[in-house]
Amino acid sequence: MTYQKKMDRQLPEPLGLIAGQGRFPFLVADGARKAGRKVVCAGIAENADPSLAEHVDVFFWGAIARPGGWLRKLRKHGVRQTIMVGRVEKAKIFTPFRILKYLPDWRALRIWYVRLRGKDKRNDTVLQAIADEFASAGIILEDSTMYCQEHMASEGLMTRCRPSDSIWEDVQFGWPLVKELGRLDIGQAIAVREREIIAVEAIEGTAAMIERAGQLCKKGGWTLLKAAKPQQDMRFDVPCVGKDTIEALHRNRAACLVVEKGKVLILDKSETLALADQLGIAVIGY
């Protein structure tokens, strides 16, 4: 055996990264490379940030409805373990002429018409079908938080800014409701003020829901609660908040952000919590 082959065997296997929108893919890429992993990234077209290419070893674009192409390229680079993170703009999938724009390959058709045959099309079901199809091709989806554990929400008050007693009452009122929302696979967040539900997250996402809550509660002082599903699969669709969330809450006169400890990712955690203190938003891990 040559010296180079011996060295190659000692190096950890390359990690695949299937990336959508947002900061989450950057945290995974940076964390994995810091741990000594080579990162091979498939950026989902019209979703991933092009600058992600500077944070990985190999980068290529993949059409949203053509996963067969991603799998071939990942395998070509020796990838067996892959992390799939980042938002995908679901609204685009429901646009007119979507069949022409997102022309599916045989892998996508197999997922939709074989693995999902007779099943509901909720997020968890679809994502599990994708994971099963990838596994059949030798690509295993891993826990998406394994290289960014330091960014997960911790227990208790995480800011110097403290919530009022009335906000604590809203937290206790809203928590079982947001968990039930997740169980039903409707959304991951609700807005509450004075034990009234102001807004519920659905397909539009948390950012749009925050804007709607601000319009509906002009006097402000409301609380955003964001939680994982009761049986959250940490391989995909992990709930996230970040600096943009804090800015949106401040702009829409919210007073508090509550996130589930150990299950919600706080993107760029130290900077996000510092911004929350600066803008007077209490952040709690519940």
Buried (B, 14 or more C-beta within 10 A) or exposed (E): EEEEEEEEEEEEEBBBBBBBBBBBBBBBBBBBBEEEBBBBBBBBEBBBBEEBBEBBBBBBBBBBBBBBBBBEBBBEBEBBBBBBBBBBEEEEEEEEEEEEBBEBBEBBEBBBEEBBEEEEEEBBBBBBBBBEBBEEBEBBBBEBBBBBEEBBBEEEEBBEBEBEEBBBBBBEBBBEBBBEBBEEBBBBBBBBBEEEBBBBBEEBBBBBBBBBBBEEBEEBBBBBBBBBBEEBBBBBBBBBBBBBBBBBBBEBBBBBBBBBBBBBBBBBBEEBBBBBBEBEBBBBBB
